[in-house]
């Protein structure tokens, strides 16, 4: 074998659906090893002298018989470092193939930029602080030698440790990041010390009920008998103890010295889960828990990414992006709230589903994966009914004596509402406050008023860059677009006819908060939405207030619907619940049922009975009958039967070709022109529909159109999609046209 006969294939961050081949450089002898798959190299590419590339394949010369050796350039140099595991490379390849997205750009999305810029996976060295920290005896604040800039944190820190002691280092980093450096200084000076005999171990004694224990035994027996790929779907009512099942199985896997990946749909759920993990696994060191989500700093993500890669982190918790974390010895994957659409990447050229990729990753490693929800997606539930997944069900709450809340509909058809609330609703709020209980008023619409218009001429305040209304926000006295971020001042007069009497219609969470405050001035009210909870730190503070009982009325959007456990919350009032039923989306009923079930599940999670009241003008809709009876299986049966007749997913397969352009006409004509070419290689088993505007037809100054493609045969659909992508990538790029494929879309 000569020095010119050995080749590598690499992925480069460029918008091309291909890998690139490089040969071994001059002087590369047979005794030298090729850069291993998963390693990084520098290669010459285009006008750039050198470009970073990931090795994803190795080949001999005869694999490239049709390529002239003179046209294959040598790679420049290999970067000495730990290479990425084989299963990670295979996951990236699959994601590129299934979602028809350039593999180099998949790598760029999956691998943190901060690490690619400082390429290398050396685990950072530094002082490892103990897991549990407590105050030393004989604390004297006056003697503390601490930086003046941090003295303001001392009082808060001392109060914190006196309220809850000991505290886990991971909890300090996640929930009190502003105190982290102060804690480090005090620890170095001896004012904070390690807690050896952890007082919190008493919290570990959680008694499982019969259903929980049976599920754990079934899954673990299968795991031990013959470890193999299998999707376990746990469908359990809210409060049924799904999380404790996850933890029991995690503990068994950790005892085998393997890692666990836990995916959560929302950043807001992470601190609550971390706290429960800290209590459940007190022996874990702070560095053995890695947290990955979009709100953490790049440096923190880098450390967590590396800790997982080297096996230092035993439990990895994260949102959607955490699925791409390389792990040295992965033993189990858990996906909580698997139905949640947050697992799907929206409005991005790489529109992947973290849940689906997690299932494929488990299959690659021949591992079991656990997915759980009170309201599983109908795709997952249908897989379980057809025995592709193993179904486990929990129909009672884990806490003895705790029952599901009663659910009632308040029929508002033909009734006059006072600021969006019925007379029954106002009485309910008053009664709950009199009983010294917490109430959640759920309204999935932030802002003050969603519609600003002139009755004289019909002018409507719309976004200049999108096909949406501007929403009034009182806190900033501005009109804002919730899609592109555009904002404008509130006009004193109608900009069309000059009418000074501009009207506001509808109600958002800001106006609801104002209304409730005026009606109940002594009530302690907190509002949780993207505006009021604008930062991770702010949300944590609000969350703690609710837990401590220092809040009477919670006004919240869907941020409050998922996974939260508030011990004092007994009552939920849902406003404007049924508006989503009129969107025309075939998944509308499924999403509404899921949302209302999750919201209802926040009530009465302890021994006080929970009550849920839903204001609706569609009380006779079958969805509410199933909801009142807490009957997810019945709802799923009816919904699946309807979908099978159409058919729509899960009974067929879909993709959408989406196009954005600088003018609506340009986008339509561009897609029409190329659609004629697509149809030449479209099989009869695939249906490509007419071009239509997207639901939001204009966003951020781009007009948007789409073409729905579907088939009853997944293979035929993907063959057609591959042909479309290959054709489009051969076109000259245009600054006025952007396109991408959304495979398995969740919105049409």
BELURJO-V627412 format. One record per backbone hydrogen bond with DSSP energy under -1.0 kcal/mol. CO is the residue of the C=O (numbers start at 1). NH is the residue of the N-H. If there is no record, write none. Layout:
CO;NH / CO;NH
//
This chain:
2;5 / 5;61 / 6;24 / 7;59 / 8;22 / 9;56 / 9;57 / 10;20 / 11;54 / 12;14 / 14;16 / 16;18 / 20;10 / 22;8 / 23;75 / 25;28 / 29;32 / 36;39 / 38;84 / 39;55 / 40;79 / 41;53 / 42;76 / 42;77 / 43;51 / 45;48 / 48;45 / 51;43 / 53;41 / 54;11 / 55;38 / 57;9 / 59;7 / 60;63 / 61;64 / 64;67 / 68;71 / 73;23 / 77;42 / 85;89 / 86;90 / 87;91 / 88;92 / 89;93 / 90;94 / 91;95 / 92;96 / 93;97 / 94;98 / 95;99 / 96;101 / 102;106 / 103;107 / 104;108 / 105;109 / 106;110 / 107;111 / 112;116 / 113;117 / 114;118 / 131;169 / 132;195 / 133;167 / 134;193 / 140;143 / 144;146 / 147;150 / 148;151 / 150;153 / 151;154 / 153;157 / 154;158 / 155;159 / 156;160 / 157;161 / 158;162 / 159;163 / 160;164 / 167;133 / 168;172 / 169;173 / 170;174 / 171;175 / 172;176 / 176;179 / 177;180 / 179;183 / 180;184 / 181;185 / 182;186 / 183;187 / 184;188 / 185;189 / 186;191 / 186;192 / 191;136 / 193;134 / 196;198 / 198;201 / 200;203 / 201;204 / 204;206 / 209;213 / 210;214 / 211;215 / 212;216 / 213;217 / 214;218 / 215;219 / 216;220 / 217;221 / 218;222 / 219;223 / 220;224 / 221;225 / 222;226 / 230;369 / 231;390 / 232;371 / 233;392 / 234;373 / 235;394 / 237;240 / 239;398 / 241;245 / 242;246 / 243;247 / 244;248 / 245;249 / 246;250 / 247;251 / 248;252 / 249;253 / 250;254 / 251;255 / 253;256 / 253;258 / 254;257 / 259;331 / 259;332 / 260;316 / 261;334 / 262;318 / 263;336 / 266;269 / 267;270 / 269;273 / 270;274 / 271;275 / 272;276 / 273;277 / 274;278 / 275;279 / 276;280 / 277;281 / 281;284 / 285;288 / 286;289 / 288;314 / 288;315 / 290;317 / 292;319 / 293;296 / 297;301 / 298;302 / 299;303 / 300;304 / 301;305 / 302;306 / 303;307 / 304;308 / 305;309 / 306;310 / 307;312 / 307;313 / 308;328 / 314;260 / 315;290 / 316;262 / 317;292 / 318;264 / 319;322 / 320;323 / 321;324 / 322;325 / 329;259 / 332;261 / 333;370 / 334;263 / 335;372 / 337;340 / 340;343 / 341;344 / 343;354 / 350;352 / 352;345 / 353;357 / 354;358 / 355;359 / 356;360 / 357;361 / 358;362 / 359;363 / 360;364 / 361;365 / 362;367 / 369;232 / 370;335 / 371;234 / 372;338 / 373;236 / 377;381 / 378;382 / 379;383 / 380;384 / 381;385 / 382;386 / 383;388 / 383;389 / 384;387 / 390;233 / 392;235 / 394;237 / 399;402 / 406;612 / 408;614 / 410;616 / 412;415 / 418;421 / 421;418 / 422;426 / 423;427 / 424;428 / 425;429 / 426;430 / 427;431 / 428;432 / 429;433 / 430;434 / 431;435 / 432;437 / 433;436 / 438;570 / 438;571 / 439;554 / 440;573 / 441;556 / 442;575 / 443;445 / 445;509 / 447;510 / 448;508 / 449;472 / 451;505 / 452;461 / 453;503 / 454;458 / 459;454 / 461;470 / 465;701 / 468;463 / 471;480 / 472;448 / 472;449 / 473;478 / 478;473 / 479;488 / 480;471 / 481;485 / 486;481 / 488;479 / 494;498 / 499;494 / 500;502 / 503;453 / 505;451 / 508;512 / 509;513 / 510;514 / 511;515 / 512;516 / 513;517 / 514;518 / 515;519 / 516;520 / 520;523 / 524;552 / 524;553 / 526;555 / 528;557 / 529;533 / 535;539 / 536;540 / 537;541 / 538;542 / 539;543 / 540;544 / 541;545 / 542;546 / 543;547 / 544;548 / 545;550 / 552;439 / 553;526 / 554;441 / 555;528 / 556;443 / 557;560 / 558;561 / 566;569 / 568;438 / 569;604 / 570;611 / 571;440 / 572;613 / 573;442 / 574;615 / 578;581 / 579;582 / 580;583 / 585;588 / 587;591 / 588;592 / 589;593 / 590;594 / 591;595 / 592;596 / 593;597 / 594;598 / 595;599 / 596;600 / 597;601 / 599;602 / 600;603 / 610;406 / 611;572 / 612;408 / 613;574 / 614;410 / 615;577 / 616;412 / 618;621 / 621;624 / 622;626 / 623;627 / 624;628 / 625;629 / 626;631 / 627;630 / 631;635 / 632;636 / 633;637 / 634;638 / 635;639 / 636;640 / 637;641 / 638;642 / 639;643 / 640;644 / 643;648 / 648;651 / 653;711 / 654;744 / 655;709 / 656;742 / 657;707 / 658;740 / 659;705 / 660;738 / 661;703 / 663;667 / 664;668 / 665;669 / 666;670 / 667;671 / 668;672 / 669;673 / 670;674 / 671;675 / 672;676 / 674;678 / 675;679 / 677;680 / 678;681 / 683;686 / 687;710 / 692;706 / 697;704 / 698;467 / 699;702 / 702;699 / 703;661 / 704;694 / 705;659 / 706;692 / 707;657 / 708;689 / 709;655 / 710;687 / 711;653 / 713;717 / 714;718 / 715;719 / 716;720 / 717;721 / 718;722 / 719;723 / 720;724 / 721;725 / 722;726 / 723;727 / 724;728 / 725;729 / 728;731 / 736;662 / 738;660 / 740;658 / 742;656
//
